Amino acid sequence: MKKLILMLICTFYVLASYSQKSEVVIKVKDTVSVGTPFKLEIELKNVSGSFKTPVFQGLRLVGGPNTSSSFSMINGETTSKTMYIYY
Protein backbone atom coordinates (compact mmCIF):
# COMPACT_ATOMS: atom_id res chain seq x y z
CA MET A 1 0.00 0.00 0.00
CA LYS A 2 2.78 2.40 0.92
CA LYS A 3 4.58 1.57 -2.35
CA LEU A 4 1.47 2.54 -4.33
CA ILE A 5 1.15 5.86 -2.54
CA LEU A 6 4.88 6.59 -2.97
CA MET A 7 4.66 5.76 -6.68
CA LEU A 8 1.66 8.07 -7.10
CA ILE A 9 3.41 10.91 -5.28
CA CYS A 10 6.52 10.56 -7.45
CA THR A 11 4.46 10.41 -10.65
CA PHE A 12 2.44 13.49 -9.84
CA TYR A 13 5.42 15.41 -8.49
CA VAL A 14 6.72 15.55 -12.05
CA LEU A 15 3.39 16.95 -13.25
CA ALA A 16 3.31 19.53 -10.48
CA SER A 17 6.85 20.73 -11.12
CA TYR A 18 5.91 22.33 -14.46
CA SER A 19 4.10 25.22 -12.81
CA GLN A 20 5.15 27.11 -9.70
CA LYS A 21 1.61 27.23 -8.28
CA SER A 22 0.75 23.61 -9.07
CA GLU A 23 -0.09 21.20 -6.30
CA VAL A 24 -0.94 17.50 -6.15
CA VAL A 25 -2.68 16.15 -3.05
CA ILE A 26 -3.18 12.42 -2.51
CA LYS A 27 -5.44 11.35 0.36
CA VAL A 28 -6.09 7.91 1.81
CA LYS A 29 -7.16 6.85 5.31
CA ASP A 30 -4.33 6.12 7.73
CA THR A 31 -5.70 2.67 8.58
CA VAL A 32 -7.05 0.30 5.95
CA SER A 33 -8.30 -3.18 6.86
CA VAL A 34 -7.64 -6.16 4.61
CA GLY A 35 -10.64 -6.87 2.38
CA THR A 36 -12.31 -3.55 3.15
CA PRO A 37 -12.84 -0.98 0.39
CA PHE A 38 -11.15 2.38 0.92
CA LYS A 39 -11.23 5.73 -0.86
CA LEU A 40 -8.21 7.16 -2.68
CA GLU A 41 -8.48 10.86 -3.63
CA ILE A 42 -6.10 12.50 -6.11
CA GLU A 43 -6.50 16.28 -6.31
CA LEU A 44 -4.67 18.27 -9.01
CA LYS A 45 -4.55 22.03 -8.46
CA ASN A 46 -3.42 24.24 -11.36
CA VAL A 47 -1.91 21.29 -13.23
CA SER A 48 -2.12 21.32 -17.01
CA GLY A 49 -1.74 18.32 -19.26
CA SER A 50 -3.36 14.93 -19.28
CA PHE A 51 -3.94 12.59 -16.37
CA LYS A 52 -3.04 8.93 -16.69
CA THR A 53 -4.90 6.50 -14.44
CA PRO A 54 -2.52 4.89 -11.94
CA VAL A 55 -1.89 1.15 -12.02
CA PHE A 56 -3.51 -0.50 -9.01
CA GLN A 57 -1.44 -3.68 -9.08
CA GLY A 58 -2.57 -6.10 -6.40
CA LEU A 59 -5.71 -4.09 -5.62
CA ARG A 60 -9.22 -4.59 -6.95
CA LEU A 61 -10.84 -1.42 -8.26
CA VAL A 62 -14.48 -1.43 -7.11
CA GLY A 63 -15.43 2.10 -8.17
CA GLY A 64 -14.12 5.03 -10.10
CA PRO A 65 -12.68 7.06 -11.33
CA ASN A 66 -15.24 9.57 -10.15
CA THR A 67 -14.14 12.99 -11.35
CA SER A 68 -14.96 16.58 -10.58
CA SER A 69 -13.41 19.79 -11.80
CA SER A 70 -13.66 23.49 -11.11
CA PHE A 71 -12.26 26.67 -12.63
CA SER A 72 -12.34 30.21 -11.28
CA MET A 73 -10.98 33.57 -12.33
CA ILE A 74 -10.84 36.30 -9.70
CA ASN A 75 -9.13 39.62 -10.46
CA GLY A 76 -7.28 38.03 -13.38
CA GLU A 77 -5.92 35.14 -11.32
CA THR A 78 -7.08 31.76 -12.57
CA THR A 79 -7.36 28.63 -10.47
CA SER A 80 -8.27 25.16 -11.65
CA LYS A 81 -8.83 21.98 -9.67
CA THR A 82 -9.55 18.43 -10.79
CA MET A 83 -10.26 15.57 -8.39
CA TYR A 84 -10.19 11.83 -9.13
CA ILE A 85 -11.67 9.41 -6.60
CA TYR A 86 -11.14 5.65 -6.67
CA TYR A 87 -12.60 2.98 -4.38
C-alpha angles and dihedrals in degrees: 000000000000090000090056093051092046091050091050092049092050092047095050094041087069091052092048094049093069093074127040094222096044121118135182119199122189118190130189131153116269093233123043121178121218111263094013120116116240135188123246115194122194114188120189115195118193092343117145126199133051128315120227117205111246120244110251097200111183093011128096114229107221099171142009169324090228108179137196131174139187137187129191137176117197120173090342094308113119125205127185130185131184124184128196119193124193129183 
